[in-house]
Amino acid sequence: MKKIAAIGLILMCFCKFSIAAKNDDRKIIKGTVLNYAVKEGKVSYKLKITVAEWNTEGNIKLQWQTTGGKISKGVCTFPFRSLQFSTSLKTKLKEGNEILTETASRWFIDYDVYDDLHNSAIDSDITIDDDYITFLPDGDNTEHGILYNNVKTNFDAVNASGDNKGAIAKISVIEFTDNIILVDNLESGTFSIHLMTIQTPKSPEEKMAKQLMDAIAPKGKVPLKKMDAVKFAKVKNAYPLLATIENYDGTKGGTIIKPITETYEFRYANHAPNPPSLIDCLTADLKILNNQKEKYNVTDAEAISTKQLPSATAKKLLDVYTKFEYNSIPGYRPWTHWSFVRSLTETQREQLSKELEGYIATYGFSE
């Protein structure tokens, strides 16, 4: 019992330092790396930008280097206040030590541009190198999924386009965190850039938590408890979409690296009980979410009980997986269920909600 309690404490510690769901949890610090794919005319190359200095009262210093079709490197420094006042975006790289004024920046744009395009839905002017372009937002606001610390993370984003000497220029930007706006995509003339990944170094506490987790992680592959074949045949016939979770593989045969060892696996390794099937594991996790629904802004949800899960409530609980990142969601298999739910269309999630209501009415919750 003491061992299980210790594992729980470690899991809580790990979750505290691994959450990447909310924008105020994200951060740019010394050592943060931005990776872009760039095309300049017929030449394609990779651009790696490393934060060497991030002083909110002084300067931002960025070290960069390119690999692939173009080999170069340099350092770019500009005042932190450029994130509020810059009107010029530099894309043509300048080797060596480059110092910009507060009216210009690289890879970041000032918040007022984002505010105009995203929040006010009005045009905004940006000088890209020597080209003065008026950008207009394209349609409704959206989200862009980018790998942040190896987790596909949704960022608030806006797409915009403008006329650049008779040619269409396109830009999309994301709000990485409050008032920090990153260029996600840009197409202007023969130049294009696309943000691939963002990586922020782990704090000492995060490193310690990961070391503890690795130490108690199960050795080898953990067997998954499947539903009795006779019962599963009935469930599959009545609830076909829900039944697919029994054989769902979020790693796609190992082509996607599973980023965490899930609670289900820790419990197996330490001889603690798990739900009797993977379907019951999903319903158990929804019940856990319901118990913490205020934390996930699940409001006006109908009550659940041992054999009652209204489809409307099930839908709201499933939506948690689309609005938050896996490492801020509790449960036996948070990453697997996060991946499963996100693989479904909105219509399929509606169907799954109805099937969950029927399954619970017939079989109830099992833990």
N, C-alpha and C positions, 0 to 999 in steps of 0.2 A: 504493500500500500504506500509506503514511504517513497518507493522508487517511482511509482506512478505519479505521486504528488510532485516529486522533483522534476519529472518530465513535463508535467503541466506548467510548472514555474518557468522552465526553460523555454517552452513553447510561447508563453506569454511574453517573455523577454525578447524572443526572436521576432514575434509579431510587432512589438513596439518599435523595433528598429528597422523593420522591412516594409512597412506600409508605403505604397507609392500611389495611392488612389486620389488623394485630394491635392489640389494645387498648392496649398500652403505647406504640404509635406515635402514638396520638391525643392531642390536647392541647386545652385551653382556655386561651387567653391574651387579653391586652388586644386588643380588636378582633374577637374571635369573635362571630358573629352567629347567633342562633336565630330561626327564623321559624315562627310558629304560625298555624293557622287557628282562629278562635274563633267560637262561636255563643253568644249570650247572649239567651235568650228567642227573639224573632223577628229579632233583629239579628245579622248576620254581619259579621265584620271580620278584618283581618290584624293580627297582633301581631309586631313586630320588636324583639328584645332584643339589645342590644349590650353586650359586656363592657367596662366602662370601667376596672375595676380587678380584678385577680385575685391577691390576696396570700395565699399559703398560711399566712402567720404573722399575718395581720390580717383585713382585710375583703374581701368581694366587693361590688363596686358595679356595678349593671346599669342602663343607660339603656334606656328602652322607649318605643315610640310605636305608636299604632294608626292604621290607615287603612281606608277602606271605609265600612261602616255606622256606625262609631264613630271619632271623632277625639279623641285625648287623648295625653298623654305624661307621663313622670315619671322619677324616679330611685329605685331601691330599693337599700339597703345593708344587709347582714347579715354577721355574723362567718363566717369560713371554717369554723369549728368547727361551724356549723349543719349542715354536710353530714354530721355524725356525731350531732348531738344534737337536731335539730329534730323536733318532734312535731306541728307545725301547718303546714299548707300553705295559703297565701293565694292565692285566685284572683280575688277582687274587686279590680280595679285602684284604686290610690289615687294621684291626680295629685300633682305636686310632689315634694318630697324626703322619702322614707319611710325610716325607720330601724327595722329589726327586731332583736329579741334573738336569742340563739342557739337559742331554742326554736321559732322560726318561719322560714320561707323561702318563696321563690317559685320555681316552675319546677324546683326541685331538691327531692329528699327525702333524708332521712338514710340512710346505708348500712345501718343496722340494720333498717330496714323492708324494704329489698331483700333483705337476708340472710335475714330471716324468711320472706318470701314465696317467694323464688327458691331459696335454698340449703337451708333447713330445711323448706320446704313447710308452714309453719304460719301461723296468722292473725297479723295485725299491725294495730295501732290507729293511725289518722291522723285528726286534726281538720282538716277542710276548711272553712276560714272558721270558722263557729261550730258546725259539725256534727261530732260525735264518731262516727266510723264504724269498725267492725271489718271489715277486708278479709280475704277468704279467697282463696288462689290458685286460679285456674281451670285445672285439668288440668295437663298436663306443661309444662315449661319450653319456651320457644320462642326464635325470633330475629325481630327486626323490621328490615326494610330501609328505610333512610332515606338521603336524599342528603346525603353528607358531602363537602364540597369537590367537588361536582358528580359524585361517584361514588356509586352505590347501594351502601351499606355495611351489612352485617348486624351488628346489635348483640344481645348477649345480653339477653333481655327476659323479663318475667313479666306475666301478666294476672291481675287480681284483681277481685273484686266484693264488695259489702257492702250492708247495709240502711241506708238513709238516710230515717228517718221513714216507713217503709212503702214507699218507692220504692227501686229497685235503683240503686246507684252503682257505676260501673265505672272502673277505673284500670289503665293499663299503664305500666311504667317500663322504661328501658333503662340498662345499665351503659355509660356513654360511655367511661370509662376507670376504672382502679382507684379504687374508693371514690367515684366521681363518678356520681351517679344522677340522670338527667333524666326528668321526666314526658314520656311520649310521647303518651298519650291519657288523657283524663279526661271522664267524664260524670257529673254530679251535679245532680239537679234539672233546671232549664232551662239549665244551663251546660255547655258542652263545649269541649274544646281538643284540637288535634291538631298534633303536631310535623311540620313539612314538610321543612325543610332546616337543616343546620348548616354554617357557613362559617368557617374559620379563616384569618387572613392568612398569606400566604407569607413565609417568612424571606428575608433578603437572598440567601442561598445558593440557595434555591429559585427566586427571581426570576432570578438569574443563569443557572441551569441552563435555565430555560424560554426565556430570551432566546437562549441558544446553540442550543437545539433549534429554535427558530423560524427562526434564521438559516440553518440547514443543511437545513431541511425542504424537501421537493420542492415545486416550484411547479406547481400544477395537479393534476388527478386522475391517479393512477398506474394504468396498466392492469394487470389481474390475469391471470396466466398460467393458462389453463384446460387441462384434459386433452384430448388428441386425441379427436375425436368418436367414432371407432370403439372405442377403448379405454374411453371413458367409458360408452358404451352397455352394454358388458359389465359394467363396474363397477356401474353403476346397477341392472342386473338382478340381480346377485349381492349387492350391498351397498347397498340403497336408502336407508337412513338416512345412512350415511356419505357417499353421493353428494350429499346435500343441501348439504354444506358448500361445494360448487363454486359454488353460486348464493346462498348465504346472505348477507343484508344486515343487519348488526346495527343500521344506522341507520334501518331501516324506511322506505326511500325518502327519507331526509333529515329525517324527523320527530324523530329522536334525534341529537343532536350527538356525533360521535365525539370523545372527550376527548383523544386523543393521536394523533400521527403514529407509526405502527408501524414496527418495524425493517424489515419487508418493503418499505415505501415508501422509507425512507432508503437501503436497499441498491439499489433500482431507480434512485433519483435519482443515486446515485454509481457506477453501472455495476458493482455487485457482484452476484454470482449469487444467485438465489433458487431454491427447490425448483421442480421442473417442473410442478406443478399445485397447486391449493389443497388437494386431498386429501392430497397428499404434504407440503404445508406443515403440516397438522395432525399427521400422523404424525411429522414432523421435530420439532415442538414437544413432542410426547409423549416423544420420545427425549431431548430436552434436559432435560425435567422428570425423567426417569428418572436422568439423570446427576447430578442435584442432589436426589435423592429424600429424603436425610436432612434436608435443609433444610425439606422440606414434610411431614415425619412419615409418609412412605410406608414402612411396615415390612412385613417378611415377604413381599415381592414376588418372584415368580418372575423369573429372569433373562430378559433379552431379548437377541436377536442380530439379525444382518442380515435374516433372514427368519423371525424368531420374536418374537411379542408375545402372550404368554398373556392370555386375556380377563380373568382376575382381576387381572393387573398393569395392563392397560389401564383397568379400572374404577377402580383406586386412583389412577392418574394423572389420569383425568378428574375424579375427586372433588376434586383440588387446586383446580380452577376453581370449585367450589362452596364451598370452605372459605377461600379466600384472595381478595383483591381483585386485579383485573387488573394493577395497577401494582406488584405484588410478584411477578409471574410472568414468567419470561424467555420468549423465543421470537421467531419471525418475526412472528406476528400474535396477541399475547397478549390484546388487548382483544376482537378478533373471536371467538377461540376461547372466551374467558371468557363472552362474551355467548351464543354458540351452545350451549355445554354447559349453561348455566343456563336456556336456553329449553326444555330437554328435561325430561321427567318421569323419575323414578327408573327406571321400566320401560324407557323409551327409552335411558337411559344404559347399562343392562344389555345391551340389544340392540346398541347402538353398540360396546360392548366386544367382543362376539362377532364383529361385522362387522370390526372392526379386526384381530382375530386372523386371520380368513380373508384379509383384504386383504394383510396383511404376509406371510403364508405363501405367497401367490401372487405378489406383486409386490415385496416387500421394502421396506426404508426407502430413501428417496431424499432427497438434500439438494442 
